[in-house]
Amino acid sequence: MNFGHGAIVSAFVVTTLILLGLGLYSKWSPRTKTGAIVLVTLAYLLVYFALPRILGWPTDRQVPRRFNLIAVYIQDPDEQTGEAGSVFFWAGDLAPGADPRPRAYRMPFKALFKSVFQEAQGKLRQNIPQEGEIELDDEPKGAPLDWTRMGQKSVKLKFKDAMVNLPPAKGTPN
């Protein structure tokens, strides 16, 4: 469930109007007041599911084909608790016309992805910008691109040093 800013505003407006009406000594029937309570409860659930998207929690949505890697956090699987582990990363989409603002992504932990991300993370720590690229393979040997749908083509993830946009060199005045 993904809701945006409009859902939050709508939920709070509905909640405020209903609470205002009930708080001003309304003569509503018990059935109407019960319906209002149910509506307020649904509004709060809407807010509950809308807030993580707005607050920047990582998404499980499809990772862009080309992206600028900004940061990485790898959470290894925990054998004692049974947690599967995840790879969290922050990236900006490099596709033409795409929203360039960074987005937080989460991928399930895979040993292959861990080594690739660790290498890229090491270069980021050396101030070498990294550009990620996802290639679809015809042979199923990687992990699916959309983690919620199995049975599709597998992907290959690789990083390369990104081109650094340096300011032009200062010339000597004529």
C-alpha positions in Angstrom: 0.0 0.0 0.0 1.5 3.3 -1.1 -0.3 6.5 -0.4 1.1 10.1 -0.8 0.8 13.5 0.8 -2.8 13.8 -0.3 -3.8 10.8 1.7 -2.3 12.2 4.9 -4.0 15.5 4.5 -7.3 13.9 3.6 -7.1 11.6 6.6 -6.4 14.4 9.0 -9.1 16.6 7.5 -11.7 13.8 7.9 -10.6 13.1 11.4 -10.7 16.7 12.4 -14.2 17.3 10.9 -15.7 14.2 12.6 -14.1 15.0 16.0 -15.3 18.6 15.7 -18.8 17.5 15.0 -18.9 15.0 17.8 -17.3 17.4 20.2 -19.9 20.1 19.7 -22.7 18.2 21.4 -24.2 16.7 18.3 -27.5 15.0 18.4 -26.5 12.3 16.1 -28.0 8.9 16.5 -25.9 6.2 18.1 -25.6 4.5 14.6 -24.2 7.7 13.1 -21.7 8.1 15.9 -20.6 4.5 15.5 -20.1 5.0 11.8 -18.1 8.1 12.6 -15.9 6.1 15.0 -15.3 3.5 12.3 -14.5 6.2 9.8 -12.0 7.8 12.1 -10.4 4.5 12.7 -10.0 3.9 9.0 -8.5 7.4 8.6 -5.9 6.6 11.3 -5.1 3.3 9.4 -4.7 5.3 6.2 -2.2 7.6 8.0 -0.4 4.6 9.4 0.2 3.1 6.0 1.0 6.5 4.3 3.6 7.8 6.7 6.5 5.3 6.0 6.5 6.4 2.3 6.7 10.0 3.3 9.3 9.6 6.0 11.7 7.9 3.7 11.6 4.3 4.7 13.2 2.0 2.1 11.1 0.7 -0.6 10.9 -2.8 -2.0 10.0 -1.4 -5.4 11.9 -2.0 -8.6 15.4 -0.6 -8.5 16.2 1.8 -11.5 18.3 0.2 -14.3 21.0 2.9 -13.9 21.5 4.7 -10.6 24.0 6.8 -8.7 24.9 5.0 -5.5 25.1 7.3 -2.5 25.3 5.1 0.5 25.1 1.4 1.5 24.2 -0.5 4.7 24.4 -4.3 4.7 22.5 -6.2 7.4 23.8 -9.8 7.5 21.4 -12.7 8.2 21.1 -13.6 11.9 21.1 -17.3 12.5 20.0 -16.9 16.2 16.9 -14.8 15.5 16.2 -16.2 12.0 16.2 -12.8 10.3 17.0 -13.1 6.6 19.1 -10.0 6.3 18.9 -7.1 3.8 20.9 -4.7 1.7 19.8 -1.1 2.2 21.1 1.5 -0.2 20.4 5.1 -1.2 20.4 5.8 -4.9 19.4 8.4 -7.5 17.8 7.4 -10.8 20.0 8.2 -13.8 17.4 7.6 -16.5 16.6 10.6 -18.7 13.5 12.4 -17.4 13.4 10.4 -14.1 13.2 12.1 -10.7 16.9 12.6 -9.8 16.2 12.9 -6.1 17.7 10.0 -4.1 15.5 7.2 -2.8 16.1 4.5 -0.2 15.9 0.9 -1.5 15.9 -2.5 0.3 16.9 -5.7 -1.3 16.9 -9.2 0.2 20.4 -10.3 1.4 22.3 -12.4 -1.2 26.0 -13.2 -0.8 26.6 -12.1 -4.4 25.0 -8.7 -3.8 26.9 -8.3 -0.5 30.3 -8.6 -2.2 29.3 -6.3 -5.0 27.9 -3.7 -2.6 30.9 -4.0 -0.3 33.3 -3.2 -3.1 31.3 -0.2 -4.2 31.0 0.9 -0.6 34.8 0.8 -0.2 35.2 3.1 -3.3 32.6 5.5 -1.9 34.6 5.7 1.3 37.6 6.7 -0.9 35.4 9.5 -2.5 35.1 7.7 -5.8 31.5 8.1 -7.0 29.8 4.9 -8.1 27.3 4.3 -10.8 25.2 1.1 -10.5 23.7 -0.8 -13.5 21.3 -3.7 -13.5 21.3 -6.0 -16.5 18.6 -8.5 -17.3 19.9 -12.0 -18.1 18.0 -14.6 -20.1 19.4 -17.3 -17.9 18.0 -17.5 -14.4 21.2 -17.2 -12.3 20.8 -14.1 -10.3 18.0 -12.6 -8.3 14.7 -11.2 -9.6 14.5 -7.5 -10.4 11.2 -7.0 -8.7 11.5 -8.9 -5.4 7.7 -9.3 -5.0 7.4 -11.2 -8.3 9.3 -14.5 -8.8 9.6 -16.3 -12.1 10.9 -13.5 -14.1 14.3 -12.9 -15.7 17.2 -12.7 -13.3 19.4 -9.7 -12.9 23.1 -8.9 -12.8 24.2 -6.0 -10.7 27.5 -4.2 -11.3 29.1 -0.9 -10.3 31.6 1.3 -12.1 33.4 4.5 -11.3 31.1 7.4 -12.2 32.2 10.3 -14.3 33.0 13.2 -12.0 31.7 16.6 -13.2 34.6 18.8 -12.4 34.4 22.6 -12.8 36.3 23.8 -15.9 40.0 24.6 -15.4 40.8 28.2 -14.8 42.6 29.8 -17.7 45.0 32.6 -17.7 43.5 36.0 -18.4 44.4 37.5 -21.8 
